[in-house]
């Protein structure tokens, strides 16, 4: 984790709200490619390679900047504000 990213203070211990997939894609019936977990509230959204890019939309709309990959075996984190790994 990069300590210099000021947004790490928004990371919480979260439980995925929709572990079965992207919350918005499930509601809309749209496909996704990969999933991202909001580390502030537990929202599960789809990645930037997905047609709807719900994880990025959530980050910018709600103000929760950091996600973690929600793919099996991956644990990297990304800050949408700084566009960098954290």
N, CA, C and O atoms as a printed pandas DataFrame, in Angstrom:
     atom_number atom_name residue_name chain_id  residue_number  x_coord  y_coord  z_coord
0              1         N          UNK        A               1    0.851   -1.182    0.000
1              2        CA          UNK        A               1    0.000    0.000    0.000
2              3         C          UNK        A               1    0.892    1.239    0.000
3              4         O          UNK        A               1    1.867    1.307    0.748
4              5         N          UNK        A               2    0.563    2.199   -0.824
5              6        CA          UNK        A               2    1.317    3.439   -0.887
6              7         C          UNK        A               2    0.779    4.389    0.167
7              8         O          UNK        A               2   -0.348    4.874    0.059
8              9         N          UNK        A               3    1.582    4.654    1.185
9             10        CA          UNK        A               3    1.141    5.497    2.295
10            11         C          UNK        A               3    0.949    6.936    1.838
11            12         O          UNK        A               3    0.185    7.679    2.454
12            13         N          UNK        A               4    1.628    7.342    0.768
13            14        CA          UNK        A               4    1.531    8.720    0.313
14            15         C          UNK        A               4    0.172    9.058   -0.305
15            16         O          UNK        A               4   -0.140   10.238   -0.468
16            17         N          UNK        A               5   -0.638    8.067   -0.651
17            18        CA          UNK        A               5   -1.964    8.354   -1.201
18            19         C          UNK        A               5   -2.869    8.802   -0.055
19            20         O          UNK        A               5   -3.122    8.023    0.864
20            21         N          UNK        A               6   -3.359   10.040   -0.091
21            22        CA          UNK        A               6   -4.170   10.551    1.016
22            23         C          UNK        A               6   -5.529    9.872    1.154
23            24         O          UNK        A               6   -6.203   10.042    2.170
24            25         N          UNK        A               7   -5.936    9.114    0.158
25            26        CA          UNK        A               7   -7.255    8.499    0.190
26            27         C          UNK        A               7   -7.307    7.186    0.959
27            28         O          UNK        A               7   -8.393    6.651    1.187
28            29         N          UNK        A               8   -6.144    6.649    1.368
29            30        CA          UNK        A               8   -6.138    5.386    2.111
30            31         C          UNK        A               8   -6.885    5.508    3.440
31            32         O          UNK        A               8   -7.303    4.495    4.000
32            33         N          UNK        A               9   -7.059    6.713    3.947
33            34        CA          UNK        A               9   -7.801    6.890    5.201
34            35         C          UNK        A               9   -9.278    6.527    5.035
35            36         O          UNK        A               9   -9.986    6.366    6.028
36            37         N          UNK        A              10   -9.747    6.398    3.799
37            38        CA          UNK        A              10  -11.145    6.043    3.548
38            39         C          UNK        A              10  -11.373    4.533    3.478
39            40         O          UNK        A              10  -12.509    4.084    3.326
40            41         N          UNK        A              11  -10.295    3.747    3.589
41            42        CA          UNK        A              11  -10.421    2.292    3.551
42            43         C          UNK        A              11  -11.027    1.805    4.866
43            44         O          UNK        A              11  -10.579    2.183    5.949
44            45         N          UNK        A              12  -12.042    0.971    4.754
45            46        CA          UNK        A              12  -12.742    0.394    5.901
46            47         C          UNK        A              12  -12.738   -1.129    5.769
47            48         O          UNK        A              12  -12.419   -1.666    4.708
48            49         N          UNK        A              13  -13.083   -1.799    6.820
49            50        CA          UNK        A              13  -13.321   -3.234    6.755
50            51         C          UNK        A              13  -14.735   -3.403    6.208
51            52         O          UNK        A              13  -15.707   -3.046    6.874
52            53         N          UNK        A              14  -14.850   -3.942    5.007
53            54        CA          UNK        A              14  -16.154   -4.005    4.348
54            55         C          UNK        A              14  -16.562   -5.442    4.062
55            56         O          UNK        A              14  -15.731   -6.348    4.005
56            57         N          UNK        A              15  -17.855   -5.621    3.886
57            58        CA          UNK        A              15  -18.436   -6.883    3.444
58            59         C          UNK        A              15  -19.042   -6.607    2.074
59            60         O          UNK        A              15  -19.802   -5.650    1.927
60            61         N          UNK        A              16  -18.727   -7.423    1.062
61            62        CA          UNK        A              16  -19.309   -7.201   -0.262
62            63         C          UNK        A              16  -20.836   -7.222   -0.205
63            64         O          UNK        A              16  -21.438   -8.169    0.301
64            65         N          UNK        A              17  -21.446   -6.167   -0.731
65            66        CA          UNK        A              17  -22.910   -6.063   -0.713
66            67         C          UNK        A              17  -23.563   -7.072   -1.647
67            68         O          UNK        A              17  -24.622   -7.615   -1.332
68            69         N          UNK        A              18  -22.945   -7.325   -2.782
69            70        CA          UNK        A              18  -23.475   -8.297   -3.746
70            71         C          UNK        A              18  -22.336   -9.212   -4.199
71            72         O          UNK        A              18  -21.782   -9.017   -5.281
72            73         N          UNK        A              19  -21.980  -10.210   -3.380
73            74        CA          UNK        A              19  -20.849  -11.076   -3.735
74            75         C          UNK        A              19  -21.071  -11.860   -5.027
75            76         O          UNK        A              19  -20.121  -12.402   -5.592
76            77         N          UNK        A              20  -22.311  -11.926   -5.495
77            78        CA          UNK        A              20  -22.604  -12.672   -6.717
78            79         C          UNK        A              20  -22.302  -11.890   -7.994
79            80         O          UNK        A              20  -22.345  -12.459   -9.085
80            81         N          UNK        A              21  -21.997  -10.590   -7.878
81            82        CA          UNK        A              21  -21.654   -9.816   -9.076
82            83         C          UNK        A              21  -21.851   -8.333   -8.892
83            84         O          UNK        A              21  -22.152   -7.859   -7.796
84            85         N          UNK        A              22  -21.676   -7.602   -9.987
85            86        CA          UNK        A              22  -21.844   -6.149   -9.990
86            87         C          UNK        A              22  -23.290   -5.797   -9.642
87            88         O          UNK        A              22  -24.225   -6.235  -10.311
88            89         N          UNK        A              23  -23.454   -5.012   -8.603
89            90        CA          UNK        A              23  -24.797   -4.661   -8.130
90            91         C          UNK        A              23  -25.632   -4.012   -9.232
91            92         O          UNK        A              23  -26.801   -4.354   -9.412
92            93         N          UNK        A              24  -25.039   -3.082   -9.961
93            94        CA          UNK        A              24  -25.784   -2.357  -10.992
94            95         C          UNK        A              24  -26.058   -3.231  -12.210
95            96         O          UNK        A              24  -27.151   -3.172  -12.774
96            97         N          UNK        A              25  -25.087   -4.038  -12.624
97            98        CA          UNK        A              25  -25.298   -4.937  -13.762
98            99         C          UNK        A              25  -26.360   -5.980  -13.442
99           100         O          UNK        A              25  -27.168   -6.325  -14.303
100          101         N          UNK        A              26  -26.364   -6.482  -12.216
101          102        CA          UNK        A              26  -27.392   -7.445  -11.814
102          103         C          UNK        A              26  -28.772   -6.810  -11.903
103          104         O          UNK        A              26  -29.720   -7.442  -12.370
104          105         N          UNK        A              27  -28.887   -5.568  -11.459
105          106        CA          UNK        A              27  -30.168   -4.855  -11.496
106          107         C          UNK        A              27  -30.607   -4.578  -12.936
107          108         O          UNK        A              27  -31.788   -4.699  -13.263
108          109         N          UNK        A              28  -29.649   -4.204  -13.797
109          110        CA          UNK        A              28  -29.960   -3.829  -15.179
110          111         C          UNK        A              28  -29.961   -5.003  -16.154
111          112         O          UNK        A              28  -30.480   -4.892  -17.264
112          113         N          UNK        A              29  -29.386   -6.114  -15.743
113          114        CA          UNK        A              29  -29.284   -7.259  -16.644
114          115         C          UNK        A              29  -28.184   -7.100  -17.684
115          116         O          UNK        A              29  -28.278   -7.661  -18.775
116          117         N          UNK        A              30  -27.137   -6.336  -17.356
117          118        CA          UNK        A              30  -26.033   -6.118  -18.288
118          119         C          UNK        A              30  -24.826   -6.965  -17.882
119          120         O          UNK        A              30  -24.694   -7.338  -16.716
120          121         N          UNK        A              31  -23.947   -7.267  -18.838
121          122        CA          UNK        A              31  -22.784   -8.104  -18.542
122          123         C          UNK        A              31  -21.631   -7.311  -17.933
123          124         O          UNK        A              31  -21.588   -6.085  -18.036
124          125         N          UNK        A              32  -20.710   -8.010  -17.307
125          126        CA          UNK        A              32  -19.486   -7.386  -16.801
126          127         C          UNK        A              32  -18.305   -8.277  -17.162
127          128         O          UNK        A              32  -18.479   -9.439  -17.528
128          129         N          UNK        A              33  -17.099   -7.717  -17.056
129          130        CA          UNK        A              33  -15.869   -8.455  -17.350
130          131         C          UNK        A              33  -15.192   -8.872  -16.048
131          132         O          UNK        A              33  -14.995  -10.063  -15.806
132          133         N          UNK        A              34  -14.837   -7.906  -15.213
133          134        CA          UNK        A              34  -14.205   -8.163  -13.920
134          135         C          UNK        A              34  -14.889   -7.308  -12.861
135          136         O          UNK        A              34  -15.555   -6.323  -13.181
136          137         N          UNK        A              35  -14.721   -7.690  -11.605
137          138        CA          UNK        A              35  -15.386   -6.992  -10.510
138          139         C          UNK        A              35  -14.399   -6.258   -9.614
139          140         O          UNK        A              35  -13.254   -6.677   -9.448
140          141         N          UNK        A              36  -14.870   -5.146   -9.037
141          142        CA          UNK        A              36  -14.096   -4.322   -8.111
142          143         C          UNK        A              36  -14.930   -4.100   -6.854
143          144         O          UNK        A              36  -16.141   -3.892   -6.930
144          145         N          UNK        A              37  -14.267   -4.147   -5.692
145          146        CA          UNK        A              37  -14.929   -3.967   -4.400
146          147         C          UNK        A              37  -14.557   -2.602   -3.831
147          148         O          UNK        A              37  -13.376   -2.310   -3.643
148          149         N          UNK        A              38  -15.548   -1.771   -3.558
149          150        CA          UNK        A              38  -15.316   -0.470   -2.921
150          151         C          UNK        A              38  -14.863   -0.722   -1.492
151          152         O          UNK        A              38  -15.543   -1.404   -0.725
152          153         N          UNK        A              39  -13.713   -0.169   -1.142
153          154        CA          UNK        A              39  -13.171   -0.393    0.198
154          155         C          UNK        A              39  -13.673    0.609    1.231
155          156         O          UNK        A              39  -13.175    0.644    2.356
156          157         N          UNK        A              40  -14.651    1.418    0.854
157          158        CA          UNK        A              40  -15.281    2.310    1.820
158          159         C          UNK        A              40  -16.639    1.772    2.251
159          160         O          UNK        A              40  -16.998    1.859    3.425
160          161         N          UNK        A              41  -17.408    1.208    1.290
161          162        CA          UNK        A              41  -18.771    0.778    1.646
162          163         C          UNK        A              41  -19.124   -0.661    1.266
163          164         O          UNK        A              41  -20.162   -1.164    1.695
164          165         N          UNK        A              42  -18.288   -1.336    0.472
165          166        CA          UNK        A              42  -18.589   -2.713    0.095
166          167         C          UNK        A              42  -19.366   -2.868   -1.202
167          168         O          UNK        A              42  -19.761   -3.980   -1.552
168          169         N          UNK        A              43  -19.595   -1.770   -1.924
169          170        CA          UNK        A              43  -20.272   -1.849   -3.226
170          171         C          UNK        A              43  -19.429   -2.690   -4.183
171          172         O          UNK        A              43  -18.216   -2.500   -4.271
172          173         N          UNK        A              44  -20.058   -3.606   -4.891
173          174        CA          UNK        A              44  -19.366   -4.396   -5.907
174          175         C          UNK        A              44  -19.771   -3.828   -7.263
175          176         O          UNK        A              44  -20.952   -3.789   -7.607
176          177         N          UNK        A              45  -18.763   -3.387   -8.031
177          178        CA          UNK        A              45  -19.011   -2.802   -9.344
178          179         C          UNK        A              45  -18.143   -3.452  -10.399
179          180         O          UNK        A              45  -17.184   -4.158  -10.087
180          181         N          UNK        A              46  -18.489   -3.207  -11.648
181          182        CA          UNK        A              46  -17.721   -3.782  -12.750
182          183         C          UNK        A              46  -16.569   -2.864  -13.157
183          184         O          UNK        A              46  -16.611   -1.655  -12.931
184          185         N          UNK        A              47  -15.547   -3.456  -13.756
185          186        CA          UNK        A              47  -14.304   -2.764  -14.093
186          187         C          UNK        A              47  -14.439   -1.854  -15.314
187          188         O          UNK        A              47  -15.483   -1.809  -15.964
188          189         N          UNK        A              48  -13.368   -1.140  -15.605
189          190        CA          UNK        A              48  -13.342   -0.233  -16.755
190          191         C          UNK        A              48  -13.371   -0.960  -18.097
191          192         O          UNK        A              48  -13.663   -0.341  -19.120
192          193         N          UNK        A              49  -13.076   -2.252  -18.114
193          194        CA          UNK        A              49  -13.181   -3.037  -19.351
194          195         C          UNK        A              49  -14.606   -3.514  -19.587
195          196         O          UNK        A              49  -14.923   -4.004  -20.671
196          197         N          UNK        A              50  -15.457   -3.380  -18.597
197          198        CA          UNK        A              50  -16.865   -3.757  -18.728
198          199         C          UNK        A              50  -17.630   -2.649  -19.437
199          200         O          UNK        A              50  -17.238   -1.485  -19.357
200          201         N          UNK        A              51  -18.707   -2.984  -20.125
201          202        CA          UNK        A              51  -19.450   -1.965  -20.880
202          203         C          UNK        A              51  -19.946   -0.782  -20.042
203          204         O          UNK        A              51  -19.956    0.350  -20.525
204          205         N          UNK        A              52  -20.353   -1.026  -18.806
205          206        CA          UNK        A              52  -20.988    0.027  -18.014
206          207         C          UNK        A              52  -20.053    0.734  -17.026
207          208         O          UNK        A              52  -20.383    1.821  -16.552
208          209         N          UNK        A              53  -18.912    0.153  -16.709
209          210        CA          UNK        A              53  -17.905    0.764  -15.826
210          211         C          UNK        A              53  -18.506    1.260  -14.493
211          212         O          UNK        A              53  -18.261    2.393  -14.080
212          213         N          UNK        A              54  -19.280    0.414  -13.844
213          214        CA          UNK        A              54  -19.989    0.813  -12.628
214          215         C          UNK        A              54  -19.091    1.109  -11.429
215          216         O          UNK        A              54  -19.441    1.955  -10.606
216          217         N          UNK        A              55  -17.946    0.438  -11.305
217          218        CA          UNK        A              55  -17.061    0.713  -10.162
218          219         C          UNK        A              55  -16.548    2.150  -10.227
219          220         O          UNK        A              55  -16.549    2.856   -9.218
220          221         N          UNK        A              56  -16.112    2.581  -11.403
221          222        CA          UNK        A              56  -15.636    3.964  -11.581
222          223         C          UNK        A              56  -16.781    4.955  -11.346
223          224         O          UNK        A              56  -16.586    5.981  -10.694
224          225         N          UNK        A              57  -17.953    4.660  -11.866
225          226        CA          UNK        A              57  -19.101    5.556  -11.674
226          227         C          UNK        A              57  -19.424    5.694  -10.188
227          228         O          UNK        A              57  -19.702    6.795   -9.713
228          229         N          UNK        A              58  -19.390    4.594   -9.462
229          230        CA          UNK        A              58  -19.640    4.632   -8.016
230          231         C          UNK        A              58  -18.609    5.510   -7.319
231          232         O          UNK        A              58  -18.956    6.356   -6.495
232          233         N          UNK        A              59  -17.341    5.303   -7.655
233          234        CA          UNK        A              59  -16.265    6.079   -7.019
234          235         C          UNK        A              59  -16.457    7.575   -7.222
235          236         O          UNK        A              59  -16.288    8.357   -6.287
236          237         N          UNK        A              60  -16.804    7.970   -8.423
237          238        CA          UNK        A              60  -16.943    9.394   -8.723
238          239         C          UNK        A              60  -18.263    9.985   -8.221
239          240         O          UNK        A              60  -18.304   11.146   -7.813
240          241         N          UNK        A              61  -19.325    9.206   -8.248
241          242        CA          UNK        A              61  -20.632    9.699   -7.809
242          243         C          UNK        A              61  -20.730    9.793   -6.284
243          244         O          UNK        A              61  -21.240   10.777   -5.748
244          245         N          UNK        A              62  -20.245    8.777   -5.601
245          246        CA          UNK        A              62  -20.395    8.685   -4.147
246          247         C          UNK        A              62  -19.172    9.244   -3.413
247          248         O          UNK        A              62  -19.258    9.607   -2.240
248          249         N          UNK        A              63  -18.037    9.311   -4.109
249          250        CA          UNK        A              63  -16.833    9.843   -3.468
250          251         C          UNK        A              63  -16.025    8.818   -2.696
251          252         O          UNK        A              63  -15.307    9.163   -1.758
252          253         N          UNK        A              64  -16.141    7.554   -3.090
253          254        CA          UNK        A              64  -15.363    6.478   -2.474
254          255         C          UNK        A              64  -14.250    6.108   -3.451
255          256         O          UNK        A              64  -14.511    5.405   -4.428
256          257         N          UNK        A              65  -13.025    6.556   -3.219
257          258        CA          UNK        A              65  -11.987    6.481   -4.241
258          259         C          UNK        A              65  -11.271    5.152   -4.443
259          260         O          UNK        A              65  -10.755    4.905   -5.533
260          261         N          UNK        A              66  -11.222    4.294   -3.440
261          262        CA          UNK        A              66  -10.350    3.116   -3.545
262          263         C          UNK        A              66  -11.146    1.815   -3.653
263          264         O          UNK        A              66  -12.058    1.545   -2.871
264          265         N          UNK        A              67  -10.760    1.023   -4.657
265          266        CA          UNK        A              67  -11.343   -0.299   -4.859
266          267         C          UNK        A              67  -10.240   -1.344   -4.772
267          268         O          UNK        A              67   -9.052   -1.056   -4.921
268          269         N          UNK        A              68  -10.683   -2.551   -4.528
269          270        CA          UNK        A              68   -9.786   -3.703   -4.581
270          271         C          UNK        A              68  -10.361   -4.657   -5.611
271          272         O          UNK        A              68  -11.579   -4.766   -5.757
272          273         N          UNK        A              69   -9.487   -5.346   -6.320
273          274        CA          UNK        A              69   -9.979   -6.355   -7.254
274          275         C          UNK        A              69  -10.833   -7.348   -6.479
275          276         O          UNK        A              69  -10.471   -7.766   -5.379
276          277         N          UNK        A              70  -11.967   -7.721   -7.058
277          278        CA          UNK        A              70  -12.847   -8.715   -6.445
278          279         C          UNK        A              70  -12.779  -10.015   -7.239
279          280         O          UNK        A              70  -13.717  -10.812   -7.237
280          281         N          UNK        A              71  -11.662  -10.208   -7.912
281          282        CA          UNK        A              71  -11.429  -11.429   -8.677
282          283         C          UNK        A              71  -10.662  -12.419   -7.806
283          284         O          UNK        A              71   -9.791  -12.018   -7.035
284          285         N          UNK        A              72  -10.979  -13.711   -7.921
285          286        CA          UNK        A              72  -10.274  -14.726   -7.131
286          287         C          UNK        A              72   -8.761  -14.659   -7.353
287          288         O          UNK        A              72   -8.287  -14.594   -8.488
288          289         N          UNK        A              73   -8.018  -14.675   -6.248
289          290        CA          UNK        A              73   -6.563  -14.684   -6.319
290          291         C          UNK        A              73   -5.914  -13.326   -6.515
291          292         O          UNK        A              73   -4.687  -13.239   -6.557
292          293         N          UNK        A              74   -6.698  -12.265   -6.636
293          294        CA          UNK        A              74   -6.149  -10.919   -6.814
294          295         C          UNK        A              74   -6.437  -10.079   -5.574
295          296         O          UNK        A              74   -7.514  -10.173   -4.986
296          297         N          UNK        A              75   -5.456   -9.252   -5.182
297          298        CA          UNK        A              75   -5.660   -8.417   -3.995
298          299         C          UNK        A              75   -5.186   -6.983   -4.205
299          300         O          UNK        A              75   -5.077   -6.226   -3.240
300          301         N          UNK        A              76   -4.898   -6.593   -5.459
301          302        CA          UNK        A              76   -4.408   -5.241   -5.713
302          303         C          UNK        A              76   -5.507   -4.210   -5.482
303          304         O          UNK        A              76   -6.699   -4.515   -5.535
304          305         N          UNK        A              77   -5.065   -2.974   -5.224
305          306        CA          UNK        A              77   -5.994   -1.867   -4.951
306          307         C          UNK        A              77   -5.701   -0.711   -5.896
307          308         O          UNK        A              77   -4.563   -0.510   -6.321
308          309         N          UNK        A              78   -6.750    0.050   -6.221
309          310        CA          UNK        A              78   -6.640    1.156   -7.172
310          311         C          UNK        A              78   -7.364    2.376   -6.624
311          312         O          UNK        A              78   -8.461    2.259   -6.078
312          313         N          UNK        A              79   -6.753    3.542   -6.769
313          314        CA          UNK        A              79   -7.391    4.802   -6.386
314          315         C          UNK        A              79   -7.859    5.502   -7.654
315          316         O          UNK        A              79   -7.042    5.857   -8.504
316          317         N          UNK        A              80   -9.167    5.702   -7.786
317          318        CA          UNK        A              80   -9.727    6.366   -8.968
318          319         C          UNK        A              80   -9.415    7.853   -9.005
319          320         O          UNK        A              80   -9.374    8.440  -10.086
320          321         N          UNK        A              81   -9.197    8.468   -7.868
321          322        CA          UNK        A              81   -8.884    9.901   -7.835
322          323         C          UNK        A              81   -7.479   10.143   -8.362
323          324         O          UNK        A              81   -7.266   11.002   -9.218
324          325         N          UNK        A              82   -6.519    9.378   -7.846
325          326        CA          UNK        A              82   -5.121    9.557   -8.234
326          327         C          UNK        A              82   -4.697    8.701   -9.421
327          328         O          UNK        A              82   -3.587    8.842   -9.934
328          329         N          UNK        A              83   -5.612    7.791   -9.864
329          330        CA          UNK        A              83   -5.321    6.905  -10.990
330          331         C          UNK        A              83   -4.018    6.148  -10.759
331          332         O          UNK        A              83   -3.130    6.143  -11.612
332          333         N          UNK        A              84   -3.913    5.501   -9.578
333          334        CA          UNK        A              84   -2.707    4.778   -9.220
334          335         C          UNK        A              84   -3.008    3.599   -8.303
335          336         O          UNK        A              84   -4.048    3.550   -7.647
336          337         N          UNK        A              85   -2.087    2.664   -8.272
337          338        CA          UNK        A              85   -2.190    1.525   -7.354
338          339         C          UNK        A              85   -1.889    2.032   -5.945
339          340         O          UNK        A              85   -1.042    2.905   -5.754
340          341         N          UNK        A              86   -2.585    1.478   -4.975
341          342        CA          UNK        A              86   -2.324    1.835   -3.574
342          343         C          UNK        A              86   -2.129    0.576   -2.751
343          344         O          UNK        A              86   -1.897    0.656   -1.545
